[in-house]
């Protein structure tokens, strides 16, 4: 069976069955064909299967009642462009998003570059307005590591919970980044706002994020109030004064303020559709998988590798979560040792002959 699979250029199970049946009619050939194809290293490299694990429980900082932003997640997104003066050249900037891990309240700050000093300035502005957090979770970006080193009194509070290139580990703040970046770029397009317009738009988008409904305030059918992140910040829902609908007016007839209003309306429309579609129950990562063991040969899923380049490695260390499942491992390769989440590695199939395979091979000796 292996000979037929290789001689027909690594044929799939259906083609392999058809080729063998031209001369032989073995029993349980479909199971044998699938076993040969799925245990072939070359076929696996073309269509590797990422590992999955049961979705973990929420950590204590996600459900322990605290004041807003006492436990905070941080991320940066961008770049975005704005102008300091009307006819000046565009300036590149970034946006820092601070998300309360308990109430999901959002705070947005403009960061003028990716340096550690610029992020520390944004962090000081956040603390001045929202208070000093007890816990800050972020990914392993260089500016976050530099901030933890620069601020000695905050270094113990910074928790780099994300493994490299695995944003799903910080789902709370990554969702806020998606809500802002995905729709803001599609709304503004090639428009370059002034600094004042851009800061104002970010503040109003922050209010939109903090007005999203979390749960009903009461079980009374006559009570239509819902709990929002704004209730934790200002003890009431966030509202704004009424604005006229400008959707029927051509954009070239709007002044700068009206154009800014329309940009916010487009962001709101796109974000509400995206938010409503995400309120359905989660349907993935619902089963417990077998834990990976030390010494397993794996294939690393890497972007932008040159042709014919495959990054192999062996698992050298494993990290158990609180539920005793493994989601992060250390992999040793020829280029060094890397820490990866299990959804970025693929276990290479190891061909181990079973009793059915041995019996099948004994019945059809000419297939080898």
Protein Blocks (a to p, Z undefined) as FASTA:
>chain_A
ZZmmmmnoopafklmmmmmmmmbccehklmmmmmmmmmpmklmmmmccddddddddddfk
lmgccdehkaccdddeddddddfbfklccddddddddddfklopacddddfbfcfklmmm
mmmmmmmmnopafbdcddfbfklmmmmmmmmmlmmmpccfbcghilklmmmlmmmmmmmm
mmmmmmnmmaccdfklmmmmmmmmmmmmmmpcfbdfbfcfklcbdcdfklmmnopacddd
ddddfklpcfklpcfklmmmmmmmmmmmmmmmmmmmmmpccfehkbccddddehiacddd
dehiaehiacddddfbdcddfkopafbdcdddfkbccdddfklcccdddddddfklmmmm
mmmmmlZZ
